[in-house]
Amino acid sequence: PGMNSDKLNDKKTLSLSCRGSGFTFSSYAFHWIRQPAGKGLEWLGVIWSGASTTYSSSVQGRIEISRDNSNSMTYLRLSNLQPEDSAVYYCARETHDGFLLLLFNPKYKLRLLF
């Protein structure tokens, strides 16, 4: 699996994409996770195989996760960015037994300067 380009626009919205390969993309849930410098992993949200979503209360109202099964892509949008959103961002595939496989390479590092 690999990851695509990121975009931070003038409205302080982060858009990230993640591409999966080597497995049946539509059969899996995908999670987005981040790790602020010097801290542990923080779960942001998940998009299930049926395209429903569940989000962390810490980012509820600012986050949108979507997917495009035909292109094996999942997307993260995070709006109204704050300094505390500075982190390394990962996507992860959920296995059928409930574990997460972080897609580490490449990854996204976001540093916000205000």
Residue pairs with C-beta under 8 A, 6 or more apart in sequence:
1 18
1 19
1 20
1 21
1 22
1 93
1 103
2 19
2 21
2 103
2 105
2 106
3 16
3 17
3 18
3 19
3 91
3 103
3 106
3 107
3 108
4 17
4 18
4 19
4 73
5 17
6 14
6 15
6 16
6 17
6 108
6 110
7 14
7 15
8 14
8 15
8 81
8 110
9 15
11 79
12 79
12 80
12 81
13 77
13 78
13 79
13 80
13 81
14 76
14 77
14 78
14 79
14 81
14 85
14 89
14 110
15 75
15 76
15 77
16 32
16 75
16 76
16 77
16 89
16 91
16 108
17 73
17 74
17 75
17 76
18 30
18 73
18 74
18 75
18 76
18 91
18 103
19 71
19 72
19 73
20 28
20 30
20 72
20 73
20 74
20 93
20 103
21 72
23 93
25 69
25 72
26 49
26 69
27 49
28 49
28 93
28 94
28 95
29 46
29 47
29 48
29 49
29 93
29 94
30 46
30 47
30 65
30 67
30 74
30 91
30 92
30 93
30 94
31 43
31 44
31 45
31 46
31 91
31 92
31 93
31 94
31 100
32 44
32 45
32 46
32 65
32 74
32 76
32 89
32 90
32 91
32 92
33 41
33 42
33 43
33 44
33 89
33 90
33 91
33 92
33 100
33 102
34 41
34 42
34 44
34 85
34 87
34 88
34 89
34 90
35 41
35 42
35 87
35 88
35 90
36 42
36 84
36 86
36 87
37 86
37 87
42 56
42 58
42 87
43 56
44 55
44 56
44 58
44 59
44 63
44 65
44 76
44 78
45 53
45 54
45 55
45 56
45 59
45 63
45 65
45 76
46 53
46 54
46 65
46 94
47 53
47 65
47 66
47 67
47 74
48 54
51 66
51 67
53 64
53 65
55 63
55 65
56 63
59 78
62 78
62 79
62 80
63 76
63 77
63 78
63 79
64 75
64 76
64 77
65 74
65 75
65 76
65 77
66 74
66 75
66 77
67 73
67 74
67 75
68 74
68 75
74 91
76 89
76 91
78 85
81 112
82 112
83 112
83 114
85 110
85 112
86 110
86 111
86 112
87 109
87 110
88 107
88 108
88 109
88 110
89 107
89 108
89 109
89 110
90 102
90 103
90 104
90 107
90 108
91 103
92 100
92 101
92 102
92 103
93 100
93 101
93 103
94 100
94 101
95 101
